[in-house]
Amino acid sequence: MKLFCKTCNLELSKTINELNDLSLINENDREDFVPEGFYLAFHDRTTYADQIKDSIIINTKDLINSNYHSEQSRLNGCCGQDGLDGMNRVCSNNHEIGTERSDCWIAHFIAINPKLVRLI
C-alpha cells in the first residue's frame, strides 16, 4: 500500500504494509517507533501518546515527496521535530499531511492525518 495526498494525488510514501505484530513497536527515545516499511492505523486506541490517536503512523524513512511546513512556529524541537505545535509536514505541493515527531526525547515517527491522505 502507499499513501497519497487527497488534495493533489501526490504519492507520499514508499510501499508500506500494516504492522500486525505490535511487539515490534519501539518506544525508545531516538529510535524508530515502527519498523521501516510498515504503518499502524490508530483509531480509538492510544498507546505511545495522545498525539497519535486517529492517525496513520509511519516510519520517517518511508515518507516521500514532502517538505516541512512553511510556518516556522510549527518546526520546534532541539534535535529534531517535537511535533507539539500542529502539523509540520506538507506534501511537495504544500498541502498539510501530518506531524513528524523526531526529537531526542521521543521515539521517531510521522503521524499522518487520515482525513488528508488516501491509503491505496
C-alpha positions in Angstrom: 0.0 0.0 0.0 1.0 3.6 -0.4 -0.2 7.0 0.9 -1.4 9.7 -1.5 -2.3 13.3 -0.8 -6.1 13.7 -1.1 -5.8 17.2 -2.5 -3.3 16.7 -5.3 -3.0 12.9 -5.5 0.8 13.1 -5.0 2.4 9.8 -3.8 3.6 10.3 -0.2 5.1 7.1 0.9 7.2 4.1 -0.2 5.3 0.8 -0.2 4.1 0.1 3.4 2.3 -2.8 5.0 0.2 -2.8 8.1 2.1 -3.8 11.2 0.2 -6.6 12.8 2.9 -7.6 15.3 2.6 -4.9 17.9 5.6 -6.3 19.8 7.7 -4.5 17.1 6.5 -1.1 18.4 9.6 0.6 19.9 9.0 3.4 22.4 12.7 4.1 23.0 13.9 7.7 22.6 15.7 8.5 19.3 14.7 5.2 17.7 12.0 4.3 15.1 8.6 3.8 16.7 7.6 1.4 13.8 9.9 -0.5 11.5 10.6 0.8 8.1 8.1 -0.4 5.5 5.2 -0.6 7.9 2.3 1.5 9.2 0.0 1.5 12.1 -3.6 2.7 11.9 -4.5 4.1 15.3 -8.2 4.7 15.7 -9.8 4.8 19.1 -6.9 3.2 20.9 -3.9 5.0 22.2 -0.5 3.7 23.2 2.6 5.9 23.0 0.9 9.4 23.1 -2.4 11.0 22.6 -1.0 12.9 19.6 -1.1 9.7 17.5 -4.8 8.9 18.2 -6.7 8.8 14.9 -3.5 8.8 12.9 -1.7 6.6 10.4 1.8 6.1 11.9 4.7 5.5 9.5 8.5 5.4 9.8 10.1 8.8 8.9 12.2 7.0 6.3 9.0 5.9 4.4 7.7 9.5 3.7 8.5 10.8 0.3 7.6 13.9 -1.8 7.1 16.1 1.3 8.6 19.1 3.0 8.5 20.8 6.3 5.7 23.3 6.9 6.4 26.9 5.9 5.2 28.3 9.3 8.4 28.3 11.4 6.3 28.2 14.6 5.4 24.6 13.8 9.1 23.5 13.5 10.1 23.3 17.1 12.4 20.9 18.8 16.0 20.7 20.0 17.5 17.8 17.9 14.6 17.2 15.6 10.8 18.0 15.4 8.9 17.7 18.6 5.5 17.9 16.8 3.8 19.7 19.6 2.8 22.8 17.6 0.5 21.4 14.9 1.1 19.6 11.6 4.7 20.2 10.5 4.8 18.2 7.3 3.2 19.0 3.9 3.3 17.3 0.5 5.6 18.8 -2.1 2.6 20.9 -3.3 2.3 22.4 0.2 -0.9 20.6 1.4 -0.8 19.7 5.1 -0.5 15.9 5.7 0.7 15.2 9.2 3.1 15.6 12.1 6.7 14.5 12.3 8.0 13.6 15.8 11.7 13.1 15.7 13.2 15.0 18.7 15.7 13.4 21.0 13.3 12.7 23.9 10.8 10.7 21.9 10.6 7.7 19.5 10.6 8.8 15.9 7.6 8.6 13.6 5.3 10.5 11.3 1.6 10.7 12.3 -0.4 11.1 9.1 -3.8 12.7 9.3 -6.1 10.1 7.6 -8.5 12.8 6.5 -5.8 14.3 4.3 -4.5 11.2 2.6 -5.6 8.1 0.9 -4.1 4.7 1.6 -4.2 2.6 -1.6 
